[in-house]
Amino acid sequence: MSEPPLSEFELIRRFFADRDRGPGILLGVGDDCALLAPRRGQELAVSVDTMVCGTHFFHDQPAESIGHKALATALSDLAAMGAEPLGVLLALTLPKADEAWLSAFAEGMGALVDQFRVPLIGGDTTRGPLAISITVLGQVPAGLALRRDAARPGDLVVVSGALGGAFAGLRAEMERRDVEEGPPSGTDPHCQRFLRPEPRLALGKTLRGRVRAAIDISDGLLADLGHVCQASGCGARLEADSLPQDPLLADWPPGEALAAALTGGDDYELLFAWPARQRPELRPLAAALQLPLTVIGEFTTGPGIEVLDAEGRSVASRGQGFDHFAADD
Amino acid sequence: MSEPPLSEFELIRRFFADRDRGPGILLGVGDDCALLAPRRGQELAVSVDTMVCGTHFFHDQPAESIGHKALATALSDLAAMGAEPLGVLLALTLPKADEAWLSAFAEGMGALVDQFRVPLIGGDTTRGPLAISITVLGQVPAGLALRRDAARPGDLVVVSGALGGAFAGLRAEMERRDVEEGPPSGTDPHCQRFLRPEPRLALGKTLRGRVRAAIDISDGLLADLGHVCQASGCGARLEADSLPQDPLLADWPPGEALAAALTGGDDYELLFAWPARQRPELRPLAAALQLPLTVIGEFTTGPGIEVLDAEGRSVASRGQGFDHFAADD
């Protein structure tokens, strides 16, 4: 029942010392609470995510990539609401003081802090098994937040970027670890997919006012689309051939590649419900954002999700939280 | 690298299902973020705290008391800012699914949720070594937050409640564990002191507009008063005989009892800087709150903290983060 080592949060704090203010932050790190003042007419969005060593990252994973991913996945929740980041709180549990690890971790977080101007405004460090819990706060104009419960039958199902890359990268890394030792490579494209997701904050912000429903793909396309369908009281029909599969899946057997794109998870792309009559506006939007936006199907009256091949045959489906693949039959 | 068991957060969510709304909460559990709208003219206060098994609580401690303490200590940070609670996010890491443990834990949190009307608005569950990270959000009228940096020389140093009880209780429990097995008692007064701190939210709210500087006593009186002095650029002089020692210290050797009251920590009482000319108003305030409020000294131009006995001799001091006891000489 010992007290936490304050010096570790001090180290983190020093690292972010010149970055702990931003618009809307009245008081940053160093008091019992941080104080924020969202702009008038804005609602406050808040979310918390935890990453645990051995569950969400490898014990020997570069600390920089852990810092990146912890903040990137938390920011992804703000993106999925259409919120702009205001600030971040870091609760870091460490088995022992390790200045080199802390510096690398802070560097990974710091790059995103700078990129998205989301200051570290609070947190703490505790002694225990390595885990990172990040709380992000953002703001979104009143009434414009992108919610899970606002998709309507007839809306197009659109996803950003490519799918299945994080899953493919992770599988390749697991196979490598079966035959060789050492941490994942910081530069290998396979590793990049699961080590360095990019929060789609610019896309989320752009969707405000155009779209009412969105989610980020963390659990996998079918699972997260299922969350939207369940909250919205509708279903969805997807075209298997239209899924934007990650290039890493190019040499996979087609059935396995499809399964990876449908269920892989950890890609942190956005999925949203785009009004069908505004379909022509998608292409210029994608061009402006320099990010692929792909129509993969449409929302239906449901229930359930159906994935069809080019001949209209069902190749996969999802009912009450249950994924079914035709290939399993 | 398995996915978290959603069913566990579902269980927590069901437990709090009818309590996830409150004034200012637009969207509770179940989307990528919760959405809040603080009242007009209010600033938002936010803080995060982590408790780790083996560091902050015993592995066999009743789950109800862990739920209570995790939320109580987080709410204490809002109290120390003079903020009213708006909502709470729970990041819970569990080694395995255990419905009985989860129910008891949720019950411990739930009693405070009801008492202070602070709804659970989000969070997640992950698989890993037992740890609880709680984010609390509150609101405070613009400009009235109680800060660490606003104490002035001449202000009285006032503390609520009694000091050293949590330390005395914990020591008694450690001694018991040396000779017998089993979890700490849920009813023993020693255990109550460290198992069931009470967040001083009513006091914090009452202090707004009367006081500018406050902190909660989590690290120990000298350490937390030191934080205020450092942030405010002043020092303090305390009278040892005026410290409100917990009754559990009554049969301790006087020097040890004093050390416990000065450095024990974990009491979660508030310490604040009260204007000297308003000293007569303290007693009626304490009566109204039914909570002892004790003048234990005054802020000085500093630097450092000096603790004096009845004859004016120094019995303890704190310089640059260093506690010194005369008895050590």
HADDOCK unambig.tbl for C-alpha pairs under 7 A between the chains (distance, minus, plus):
assign (segid A and resid 1 and name CA) (segid B and resid 54 and name CA) 6.32 0.50 0.50
assign (segid A and resid 1 and name CA) (segid B and resid 55 and name CA) 4.35 0.50 0.50
assign (segid A and resid 1 and name CA) (segid B and resid 56 and name CA) 5.12 0.50 0.50
assign (segid A and resid 1 and name CA) (segid B and resid 57 and name CA) 6.56 0.50 0.50
assign (segid A and resid 2 and name CA) (segid B and resid 55 and name CA) 5.90 0.50 0.50
assign (segid A and resid 31 and name CA) (segid B and resid 147 and name CA) 6.69 0.50 0.50
assign (segid A and resid 31 and name CA) (segid B and resid 148 and name CA) 6.16 0.50 0.50
assign (segid A and resid 32 and name CA) (segid B and resid 47 and name CA) 6.96 0.50 0.50
assign (segid A and resid 32 and name CA) (segid B and resid 77 and name CA) 5.14 0.50 0.50
assign (segid A and resid 32 and name CA) (segid B and resid 80 and name CA) 6.53 0.50 0.50
assign (segid A and resid 32 and name CA) (segid B and resid 81 and name CA) 6.62 0.50 0.50
assign (segid A and resid 32 and name CA) (segid B and resid 215 and name CA) 6.80 0.50 0.50
assign (segid A and resid 33 and name CA) (segid B and resid 45 and name CA) 5.63 0.50 0.50
assign (segid A and resid 33 and name CA) (segid B and resid 46 and name CA) 5.15 0.50 0.50
assign (segid A and resid 33 and name CA) (segid B and resid 47 and name CA) 4.78 0.50 0.50
assign (segid A and resid 33 and name CA) (segid B and resid 77 and name CA) 6.32 0.50 0.50
assign (segid A and resid 33 and name CA) (segid B and resid 78 and name CA) 6.81 0.50 0.50
assign (segid A and resid 33 and name CA) (segid B and resid 81 and name CA) 6.79 0.50 0.50
assign (segid A and resid 34 and name CA) (segid B and resid 45 and name CA) 5.54 0.50 0.50
assign (segid A and resid 34 and name CA) (segid B and resid 46 and name CA) 5.35 0.50 0.50
assign (segid A and resid 34 and name CA) (segid B and resid 47 and name CA) 6.47 0.50 0.50
assign (segid A and resid 35 and name CA) (segid B and resid 43 and name CA) 6.38 0.50 0.50
assign (segid A and resid 35 and name CA) (segid B and resid 44 and name CA) 5.46 0.50 0.50
assign (segid A and resid 35 and name CA) (segid B and resid 45 and name CA) 4.64 0.50 0.50
assign (segid A and resid 35 and name CA) (segid B and resid 46 and name CA) 6.63 0.50 0.50
assign (segid A and resid 36 and name CA) (segid B and resid 43 and name CA) 5.79 0.50 0.50
assign (segid A and resid 36 and name CA) (segid B and resid 44 and name CA) 4.96 0.50 0.50
assign (segid A and resid 36 and name CA) (segid B and resid 45 and name CA) 6.47 0.50 0.50
assign (segid A and resid 37 and name CA) (segid B and resid 43 and name CA) 5.19 0.50 0.50
assign (segid A and resid 37 and name CA) (segid B and resid 44 and name CA) 6.15 0.50 0.50
assign (segid A and resid 43 and name CA) (segid B and resid 35 and name CA) 6.38 0.50 0.50
assign (segid A and resid 43 and name CA) (segid B and resid 36 and name CA) 5.77 0.50 0.50
assign (segid A and resid 43 and name CA) (segid B and resid 37 and name CA) 5.19 0.50 0.50
assign (segid A and resid 44 and name CA) (segid B and resid 35 and name CA) 5.44 0.50 0.50
assign (segid A and resid 44 and name CA) (segid B and resid 36 and name CA) 4.94 0.50 0.50
assign (segid A and resid 44 and name CA) (segid B and resid 37 and name CA) 6.16 0.50 0.50
assign (segid A and resid 45 and name CA) (segid B and resid 33 and name CA) 5.63 0.50 0.50
assign (segid A and resid 45 and name CA) (segid B and resid 34 and name CA) 5.55 0.50 0.50
assign (segid A and resid 45 and name CA) (segid B and resid 35 and name CA) 4.64 0.50 0.50
assign (segid A and resid 45 and name CA) (segid B and resid 36 and name CA) 6.46 0.50 0.50
assign (segid A and resid 46 and name CA) (segid B and resid 33 and name CA) 5.15 0.50 0.50
assign (segid A and resid 46 and name CA) (segid B and resid 34 and name CA) 5.35 0.50 0.50
assign (segid A and resid 46 and name CA) (segid B and resid 35 and name CA) 6.62 0.50 0.50
assign (segid A and resid 47 and name CA) (segid B and resid 32 and name CA) 6.95 0.50 0.50
assign (segid A and resid 47 and name CA) (segid B and resid 33 and name CA) 4.79 0.50 0.50
assign (segid A and resid 47 and name CA) (segid B and resid 34 and name CA) 6.47 0.50 0.50
assign (segid A and resid 47 and name CA) (segid B and resid 122 and name CA) 6.75 0.50 0.50
assign (segid A and resid 47 and name CA) (segid B and resid 123 and name CA) 6.90 0.50 0.50
assign (segid A and resid 48 and name CA) (segid B and resid 89 and name CA) 6.94 0.50 0.50
assign (segid A and resid 48 and name CA) (segid B and resid 91 and name CA) 6.76 0.50 0.50
assign (segid A and resid 48 and name CA) (segid B and resid 123 and name CA) 5.58 0.50 0.50
assign (segid A and resid 49 and name CA) (segid B and resid 91 and name CA) 6.88 0.50 0.50
assign (segid A and resid 49 and name CA) (segid B and resid 124 and name CA) 6.56 0.50 0.50
assign (segid A and resid 50 and name CA) (segid B and resid 91 and name CA) 6.56 0.50 0.50
assign (segid A and resid 50 and name CA) (segid B and resid 126 and name CA) 6.93 0.50 0.50
assign (segid A and resid 52 and name CA) (segid B and resid 128 and name CA) 6.29 0.50 0.50
assign (segid A and resid 54 and name CA) (segid B and resid 1 and name CA) 6.30 0.50 0.50
assign (segid A and resid 55 and name CA) (segid B and resid 1 and name CA) 4.33 0.50 0.50
assign (segid A and resid 55 and name CA) (segid B and resid 2 and name CA) 5.88 0.50 0.50
assign (segid A and resid 55 and name CA) (segid B and resid 127 and name CA) 6.70 0.50 0.50
assign (segid A and resid 55 and name CA) (segid B and resid 128 and name CA) 6.95 0.50 0.50
assign (segid A and resid 56 and name CA) (segid B and resid 1 and name CA) 5.11 0.50 0.50
assign (segid A and resid 57 and name CA) (segid B and resid 1 and name CA) 6.58 0.50 0.50
assign (segid A and resid 77 and name CA) (segid B and resid 32 and name CA) 5.13 0.50 0.50
assign (segid A and resid 77 and name CA) (segid B and resid 33 and name CA) 6.32 0.50 0.50
assign (segid A and resid 78 and name CA) (segid B and resid 33 and name CA) 6.81 0.50 0.50
assign (segid A and resid 80 and name CA) (segid B and resid 32 and name CA) 6.53 0.50 0.50
assign (segid A and resid 81 and name CA) (segid B and resid 32 and name CA) 6.61 0.50 0.50
assign (segid A and resid 81 and name CA) (segid B and resid 33 and name CA) 6.78 0.50 0.50
assign (segid A and resid 89 and name CA) (segid B and resid 48 and name CA) 6.94 0.50 0.50
assign (segid A and resid 91 and name CA) (segid B and resid 48 and name CA) 6.77 0.50 0.50
assign (segid A and resid 91 and name CA) (segid B and resid 49 and name CA) 6.88 0.50 0.50
assign (segid A and resid 91 and name CA) (segid B and resid 50 and name CA) 6.56 0.50 0.50
assign (segid A and resid 122 and name CA) (segid B and resid 47 and name CA) 6.72 0.50 0.50
assign (segid A and resid 123 and name CA) (segid B and resid 47 and name CA) 6.89 0.50 0.50
assign (segid A and resid 123 and name CA) (segid B and resid 48 and name CA) 5.59 0.50 0.50
assign (segid A and resid 124 and name CA) (segid B and resid 49 and name CA) 6.56 0.50 0.50
assign (segid A and resid 126 and name CA) (segid B and resid 50 and name CA) 6.93 0.50 0.50
assign (segid A and resid 127 and name CA) (segid B and resid 55 and name CA) 6.67 0.50 0.50
assign (segid A and resid 128 and name CA) (segid B and resid 52 and name CA) 6.29 0.50 0.50
assign (segid A and resid 128 and name CA) (segid B and resid 55 and name CA) 6.94 0.50 0.50
assign (segid A and resid 129 and name CA) (segid B and resid 129 and name CA) 6.77 0.50 0.50
assign (segid A and resid 133 and name CA) (segid B and resid 133 and name CA) 6.99 0.50 0.50
assign (segid A and resid 147 and name CA) (segid B and resid 31 and name CA) 6.69 0.50 0.50
assign (segid A and resid 148 and name CA) (segid B and resid 31 and name CA) 6.18 0.50 0.50
assign (segid A and resid 215 and name CA) (segid B and resid 32 and name CA) 6.82 0.50 0.50
